[in-house]
């Protein structure tokens, strides 16, 4: 009985996720990471034709902010600001 409830709950979560996906992004599967601590979702981008794995939290963030969900067409940011990159480039050019 419990396994049927869990299965039904998981199906409902996946159906809700599919409804939130923008046009051009297809759901492939949902899975846990190696340590079973986080949900990952495998999606496919129709535009580039490639599939990619994204965490549920990062997918929610990209959907909320309106960013392109595809991690191939729109890779994660490097973690450095534009100003940091400009200073690095300036110093690299200056040292040459």
N, C-alpha and C positions, 0 to 999 in steps of 0.2 A: 504494500500500500504506500509506504513512504517513498520507495523508489519511483513509483508512478507519479507522485506529487512533485518530486524533484525533477523528473523528466518533463512534466507538464510546465513547471515553472521555468526551466531552462528554455523550452520551446517558446514560451511567451516572451522571455527576454530577447531571444534571437529575432522573433517576429517584430518586436518593438524597435530593435536596432535596425533591421532592414528598412523599416518605414522612415527612419531618420536619415538614412544615407542619401546624399545628393545624386542627381542623375549622373551617370557615367562612372559610378562606383558600385561594384557588385560584391556582395557577401560571398565568401567561400566557406569559412569555418571559424569557430571560436574554440580556443584551447587555452590551457594553463601553461605557465612557464615551467621550467624543470623543477623548481622547488614548490610548485603549486601555491605561490603567493600572489599571483596576478593573472588577470584574464588578458589574453591576446586575441586579436581578431585578424584573420587573414582576409584581405580584400583584394580586388582586382580593379585596376583603372582601365576603362574602355579607351581613353585617349592615348595612353602610351602602351597599353596591352600587357603591362607587367603586374605581378601580384606583389604584395608587401604585407608585413606584419606590423600592427600598431597596438599599443596598449589601449584598454578601454578608456582610461583617464585622458590620454592624449587625443584620442578620437573625439571624446566629448568636448575637449578644449577647442580643437579645430572646428568642430561643428558650431560651437557657441560663438567663436570669433569670426566665422565665415571664411576661414582660410581653406585653400585647396587641401583636401584630405590626403591625396596621394603623396606618399613619402618619396616616390621616384621623381615625379614632376616638381614637387615642392619639398625638398629635403629639410630635415630639422635644421634649425639655426645653429651656428657654431658655438654659441655661448659667449661670444664677445660682441661688444657694441660696435656700431659703425665708427664711432670716434676712436675706439681702441684699435680697430683695423686701420684707420687712416694714420694714426700715430705710428703704428708698426710699419706701414708702408713707407711713411716719411723717413723714419729712422733707417729702414733697410736701404732706401735710395740714397740717403745721406752717407751711409757707410760704404757705398760702392765706389 
